[in-house]
Amino acid sequence: MPAGELDYEGVPYGDLVFEDIDWSEIGEHDPARRSERKGSSEPDVATEWATEACQDERRWVRSAGSKSGLTVKVTGFSSGAGFAVTIIVAPKDHPPRTRWWGATAWAAKPSEIKQYEEGQ
């Protein structure tokens, strides 16, 4: 399984680089329409904000816990949004380098914010 407990294909989560995130394939998972899709009042997340959060120097990166083990979950602060965002991405390259597919994103939940603030 590529996404392990401490690393992704041998690359420690803290060393992953999120230089380029491609949102062209998100389809119905567009984070800018999440509240509509979920029927909730949660804030929508522009893909630019999600990319910005992935590039936060203090970001918290871990396995997304998917069955395939291919995705990574990132929580970081977006100054454009003004709040922390959690993003699901999958690498375009193996082992992962700098290019990623954006899958979805949402305003970080309180538990995710706490972990992010604690530097997990």
Biotite code that builds the C-alpha atoms (Angstrom):
import biotite.structure as struc

atoms = struc.array([
    struc.Atom([0.000, 0.000, 0.000], chain_id="A", res_id=1, res_name="MET", atom_name="CA", element="C"),
    struc.Atom([1.621, 3.299, -1.099], chain_id="A", res_id=2, res_name="PRO", atom_name="CA", element="C"),
    struc.Atom([0.266, 5.507, 1.721], chain_id="A", res_id=3, res_name="ALA", atom_name="CA", element="C"),
    struc.Atom([1.591, 4.038, 4.925], chain_id="A", res_id=4, res_name="GLY", atom_name="CA", element="C"),
    struc.Atom([1.473, 5.231, 8.498], chain_id="A", res_id=5, res_name="GLU", atom_name="CA", element="C"),
    struc.Atom([4.614, 7.381, 8.278], chain_id="A", res_id=6, res_name="LEU", atom_name="CA", element="C"),
    struc.Atom([5.378, 7.775, 4.582], chain_id="A", res_id=7, res_name="ASP", atom_name="CA", element="C"),
    struc.Atom([4.196, 7.513, 0.997], chain_id="A", res_id=8, res_name="TYR", atom_name="CA", element="C"),
    struc.Atom([6.227, 5.013, -1.030], chain_id="A", res_id=9, res_name="GLU", atom_name="CA", element="C"),
    struc.Atom([9.220, 5.659, 1.217], chain_id="A", res_id=10, res_name="GLY", atom_name="CA", element="C"),
    struc.Atom([8.906, 9.464, 1.200], chain_id="A", res_id=11, res_name="VAL", atom_name="CA", element="C"),
    struc.Atom([8.151, 10.808, 4.706], chain_id="A", res_id=12, res_name="PRO", atom_name="CA", element="C"),
    struc.Atom([4.890, 12.796, 4.735], chain_id="A", res_id=13, res_name="TYR", atom_name="CA", element="C"),
    struc.Atom([6.731, 15.905, 5.934], chain_id="A", res_id=14, res_name="GLY", atom_name="CA", element="C"),
    struc.Atom([8.987, 15.764, 2.863], chain_id="A", res_id=15, res_name="ASP", atom_name="CA", element="C"),
    struc.Atom([6.198, 15.612, 0.262], chain_id="A", res_id=16, res_name="LEU", atom_name="CA", element="C"),
    struc.Atom([6.125, 18.613, -2.078], chain_id="A", res_id=17, res_name="VAL", atom_name="CA", element="C"),
    struc.Atom([2.807, 19.957, -3.399], chain_id="A", res_id=18, res_name="PHE", atom_name="CA", element="C"),
    struc.Atom([4.099, 22.230, -6.147], chain_id="A", res_id=19, res_name="GLU", atom_name="CA", element="C"),
    struc.Atom([1.429, 21.503, -8.766], chain_id="A", res_id=20, res_name="ASP", atom_name="CA", element="C"),
    struc.Atom([-2.113, 20.379, -7.973], chain_id="A", res_id=21, res_name="ILE", atom_name="CA", element="C"),
    struc.Atom([-4.297, 19.624, -10.975], chain_id="A", res_id=22, res_name="ASP", atom_name="CA", element="C"),
    struc.Atom([-8.019, 20.077, -10.278], chain_id="A", res_id=23, res_name="TRP", atom_name="CA", element="C"),
    struc.Atom([-9.168, 19.352, -13.856], chain_id="A", res_id=24, res_name="SER", atom_name="CA", element="C"),
    struc.Atom([-10.659, 15.923, -13.037], chain_id="A", res_id=25, res_name="GLU", atom_name="CA", element="C"),
    struc.Atom([-12.683, 16.696, -9.871], chain_id="A", res_id=26, res_name="ILE", atom_name="CA", element="C"),
    struc.Atom([-16.093, 16.527, -11.544], chain_id="A", res_id=27, res_name="GLY", atom_name="CA", element="C"),
    struc.Atom([-18.865, 16.185, -8.968], chain_id="A", res_id=28, res_name="GLU", atom_name="CA", element="C"),
    struc.Atom([-16.393, 16.482, -6.080], chain_id="A", res_id=29, res_name="HIS", atom_name="CA", element="C"),
    struc.Atom([-15.716, 20.176, -6.762], chain_id="A", res_id=30, res_name="ASP", atom_name="CA", element="C"),
    struc.Atom([-15.036, 21.690, -3.325], chain_id="A", res_id=31, res_name="PRO", atom_name="CA", element="C"),
    struc.Atom([-16.494, 25.005, -4.518], chain_id="A", res_id=32, res_name="ALA", atom_name="CA", element="C"),
    struc.Atom([-19.904, 23.250, -4.622], chain_id="A", res_id=33, res_name="ARG", atom_name="CA", element="C"),
    struc.Atom([-19.576, 21.068, -1.527], chain_id="A", res_id=34, res_name="ARG", atom_name="CA", element="C"),
    struc.Atom([-22.309, 22.778, 0.527], chain_id="A", res_id=35, res_name="SER", atom_name="CA", element="C"),
    struc.Atom([-24.780, 22.341, -2.336], chain_id="A", res_id=36, res_name="GLU", atom_name="CA", element="C"),
    struc.Atom([-23.786, 18.701, -2.842], chain_id="A", res_id=37, res_name="ARG", atom_name="CA", element="C"),
    struc.Atom([-23.947, 17.901, 0.890], chain_id="A", res_id=38, res_name="LYS", atom_name="CA", element="C"),
    struc.Atom([-27.010, 20.070, 1.580], chain_id="A", res_id=39, res_name="GLY", atom_name="CA", element="C"),
    struc.Atom([-25.159, 21.856, 4.367], chain_id="A", res_id=40, res_name="SER", atom_name="CA", element="C"),
    struc.Atom([-24.167, 25.355, 5.378], chain_id="A", res_id=41, res_name="SER", atom_name="CA", element="C"),
    struc.Atom([-20.443, 24.570, 5.544], chain_id="A", res_id=42, res_name="GLU", atom_name="CA", element="C"),
    struc.Atom([-18.223, 26.987, 3.625], chain_id="A", res_id=43, res_name="PRO", atom_name="CA", element="C"),
    struc.Atom([-17.295, 26.057, 0.088], chain_id="A", res_id=44, res_name="ASP", atom_name="CA", element="C"),
    struc.Atom([-13.602, 25.915, -0.785], chain_id="A", res_id=45, res_name="VAL", atom_name="CA", element="C"),
    struc.Atom([-12.160, 27.364, -3.987], chain_id="A", res_id=46, res_name="ALA", atom_name="CA", element="C"),
    struc.Atom([-9.534, 25.099, -5.537], chain_id="A", res_id=47, res_name="THR", atom_name="CA", element="C"),
    struc.Atom([-7.016, 27.972, -5.302], chain_id="A", res_id=48, res_name="GLU", atom_name="CA", element="C"),
    struc.Atom([-7.522, 27.980, -1.524], chain_id="A", res_id=49, res_name="TRP", atom_name="CA", element="C"),
    struc.Atom([-7.069, 24.216, -1.377], chain_id="A", res_id=50, res_name="ALA", atom_name="CA", element="C"),
    struc.Atom([-3.816, 24.449, -3.320], chain_id="A", res_id=51, res_name="THR", atom_name="CA", element="C"),
    struc.Atom([-2.637, 27.254, -1.049], chain_id="A", res_id=52, res_name="GLU", atom_name="CA", element="C"),
    struc.Atom([-3.387, 25.125, 2.042], chain_id="A", res_id=53, res_name="ALA", atom_name="CA", element="C"),
    struc.Atom([-1.351, 22.228, 0.584], chain_id="A", res_id=54, res_name="CYS", atom_name="CA", element="C"),
    struc.Atom([1.572, 24.603, 0.194], chain_id="A", res_id=55, res_name="GLN", atom_name="CA", element="C"),
    struc.Atom([1.368, 25.875, 3.793], chain_id="A", res_id=56, res_name="ASP", atom_name="CA", element="C"),
    struc.Atom([4.780, 25.285, 5.395], chain_id="A", res_id=57, res_name="GLU", atom_name="CA", element="C"),
    struc.Atom([3.066, 24.052, 8.586], chain_id="A", res_id=58, res_name="ARG", atom_name="CA", element="C"),
    struc.Atom([0.684, 21.672, 6.784], chain_id="A", res_id=59, res_name="ARG", atom_name="CA", element="C"),
    struc.Atom([-0.245, 18.339, 8.344], chain_id="A", res_id=60, res_name="TRP", atom_name="CA", element="C"),
    struc.Atom([0.071, 15.444, 5.854], chain_id="A", res_id=61, res_name="VAL", atom_name="CA", element="C"),
    struc.Atom([-1.056, 11.840, 6.364], chain_id="A", res_id=62, res_name="ARG", atom_name="CA", element="C"),
    struc.Atom([-2.666, 8.888, 4.620], chain_id="A", res_id=63, res_name="SER", atom_name="CA", element="C"),
    struc.Atom([-6.260, 9.550, 3.614], chain_id="A", res_id=64, res_name="ALA", atom_name="CA", element="C"),
    struc.Atom([-7.083, 6.002, 4.691], chain_id="A", res_id=65, res_name="GLY", atom_name="CA", element="C"),
    struc.Atom([-8.532, 5.020, 1.321], chain_id="A", res_id=66, res_name="SER", atom_name="CA", element="C"),
    struc.Atom([-8.976, 1.351, 0.431], chain_id="A", res_id=67, res_name="LYS", atom_name="CA", element="C"),
    struc.Atom([-6.567, 1.759, -2.480], chain_id="A", res_id=68, res_name="SER", atom_name="CA", element="C"),
    struc.Atom([-3.954, 3.498, -0.327], chain_id="A", res_id=69, res_name="GLY", atom_name="CA", element="C"),
    struc.Atom([-3.318, 5.945, -3.157], chain_id="A", res_id=70, res_name="LEU", atom_name="CA", element="C"),
    struc.Atom([-4.552, 9.181, -1.580], chain_id="A", res_id=71, res_name="THR", atom_name="CA", element="C"),
    struc.Atom([-3.059, 11.603, 0.903], chain_id="A", res_id=72, res_name="VAL", atom_name="CA", element="C"),
    struc.Atom([-4.904, 13.970, 3.231], chain_id="A", res_id=73, res_name="LYS", atom_name="CA", element="C"),
    struc.Atom([-3.438, 17.430, 3.842], chain_id="A", res_id=74, res_name="VAL", atom_name="CA", element="C"),
    struc.Atom([-4.612, 20.078, 6.311], chain_id="A", res_id=75, res_name="THR", atom_name="CA", element="C"),
    struc.Atom([-3.171, 23.565, 6.027], chain_id="A", res_id=76, res_name="GLY", atom_name="CA", element="C"),
    struc.Atom([-4.087, 27.203, 6.375], chain_id="A", res_id=77, res_name="PHE", atom_name="CA", element="C"),
    struc.Atom([-5.293, 29.200, 3.371], chain_id="A", res_id=78, res_name="SER", atom_name="CA", element="C"),
    struc.Atom([-4.912, 32.953, 3.748], chain_id="A", res_id=79, res_name="SER", atom_name="CA", element="C"),
    struc.Atom([-7.224, 33.388, 0.739], chain_id="A", res_id=80, res_name="GLY", atom_name="CA", element="C"),
    struc.Atom([-9.972, 31.491, 2.544], chain_id="A", res_id=81, res_name="ALA", atom_name="CA", element="C"),
    struc.Atom([-9.063, 32.780, 5.989], chain_id="A", res_id=82, res_name="GLY", atom_name="CA", element="C"),
    struc.Atom([-9.391, 29.300, 7.499], chain_id="A", res_id=83, res_name="PHE", atom_name="CA", element="C"),
    struc.Atom([-7.772, 25.862, 7.555], chain_id="A", res_id=84, res_name="ALA", atom_name="CA", element="C"),
    struc.Atom([-8.650, 23.526, 4.703], chain_id="A", res_id=85, res_name="VAL", atom_name="CA", element="C"),
    struc.Atom([-8.377, 19.737, 4.414], chain_id="A", res_id=86, res_name="THR", atom_name="CA", element="C"),
    struc.Atom([-7.587, 18.361, 0.967], chain_id="A", res_id=87, res_name="ILE", atom_name="CA", element="C"),
    struc.Atom([-7.465, 14.892, -0.581], chain_id="A", res_id=88, res_name="ILE", atom_name="CA", element="C"),
    struc.Atom([-4.835, 14.461, -3.308], chain_id="A", res_id=89, res_name="VAL", atom_name="CA", element="C"),
    struc.Atom([-3.306, 11.593, -5.281], chain_id="A", res_id=90, res_name="ALA", atom_name="CA", element="C"),
    struc.Atom([0.171, 11.671, -6.811], chain_id="A", res_id=91, res_name="PRO", atom_name="CA", element="C"),
    struc.Atom([0.634, 11.881, -10.558], chain_id="A", res_id=92, res_name="LYS", atom_name="CA", element="C"),
    struc.Atom([4.070, 10.251, -10.217], chain_id="A", res_id=93, res_name="ASP", atom_name="CA", element="C"),
    struc.Atom([5.306, 7.190, -8.306], chain_id="A", res_id=94, res_name="HIS", atom_name="CA", element="C"),
    struc.Atom([7.107, 7.665, -6.068], chain_id="A", res_id=95, res_name="PRO", atom_name="CA", element="C"),
    struc.Atom([5.464, 11.054, -5.479], chain_id="A", res_id=96, res_name="PRO", atom_name="CA", element="C"),
    struc.Atom([7.372, 14.114, -6.591], chain_id="A", res_id=97, res_name="ARG", atom_name="CA", element="C"),
    struc.Atom([5.704, 17.523, -6.999], chain_id="A", res_id=98, res_name="THR", atom_name="CA", element="C"),
    struc.Atom([2.634, 16.856, -9.194], chain_id="A", res_id=99, res_name="ARG", atom_name="CA", element="C"),
    struc.Atom([-0.710, 15.832, -7.691], chain_id="A", res_id=100, res_name="TRP", atom_name="CA", element="C"),
    struc.Atom([-4.335, 15.306, -8.660], chain_id="A", res_id=101, res_name="TRP", atom_name="CA", element="C"),
    struc.Atom([-6.735, 17.281, -6.473], chain_id="A", res_id=102, res_name="GLY", atom_name="CA", element="C"),
    struc.Atom([-9.692, 15.089, -5.483], chain_id="A", res_id=103, res_name="ALA", atom_name="CA", element="C"),
    struc.Atom([-11.744, 17.184, -3.038], chain_id="A", res_id=104, res_name="THR", atom_name="CA", element="C"),
    struc.Atom([-11.424, 19.633, -0.149], chain_id="A", res_id=105, res_name="ALA", atom_name="CA", element="C"),
    struc.Atom([-13.424, 21.049, 2.748], chain_id="A", res_id=106, res_name="TRP", atom_name="CA", element="C"),
    struc.Atom([-13.151, 23.536, 5.603], chain_id="A", res_id=107, res_name="ALA", atom_name="CA", element="C"),
    struc.Atom([-11.117, 21.660, 8.197], chain_id="A", res_id=108, res_name="ALA", atom_name="CA", element="C"),
    struc.Atom([-13.068, 20.080, 11.044], chain_id="A", res_id=109, res_name="LYS", atom_name="CA", element="C"),
    struc.Atom([-12.272, 21.105, 14.647], chain_id="A", res_id=110, res_name="PRO", atom_name="CA", element="C"),
    struc.Atom([-10.319, 17.871, 15.261], chain_id="A", res_id=111, res_name="SER", atom_name="CA", element="C"),
    struc.Atom([-8.239, 18.469, 12.106], chain_id="A", res_id=112, res_name="GLU", atom_name="CA", element="C"),
    struc.Atom([-7.565, 22.079, 13.136], chain_id="A", res_id=113, res_name="ILE", atom_name="CA", element="C"),
    struc.Atom([-6.417, 20.910, 16.570], chain_id="A", res_id=114, res_name="LYS", atom_name="CA", element="C"),
    struc.Atom([-3.971, 18.387, 15.062], chain_id="A", res_id=115, res_name="GLN", atom_name="CA", element="C"),
    struc.Atom([-2.727, 21.009, 12.595], chain_id="A", res_id=116, res_name="TYR", atom_name="CA", element="C"),
    struc.Atom([-2.183, 23.566, 15.372], chain_id="A", res_id=117, res_name="GLU", atom_name="CA", element="C"),
    struc.Atom([-0.342, 20.981, 17.455], chain_id="A", res_id=118, res_name="GLU", atom_name="CA", element="C"),
    struc.Atom([2.030, 20.382, 14.565], chain_id="A", res_id=119, res_name="GLY", atom_name="CA", element="C"),
    struc.Atom([1.069, 16.763, 13.967], chain_id="A", res_id=120, res_name="GLN", atom_name="CA", element="C"),
])
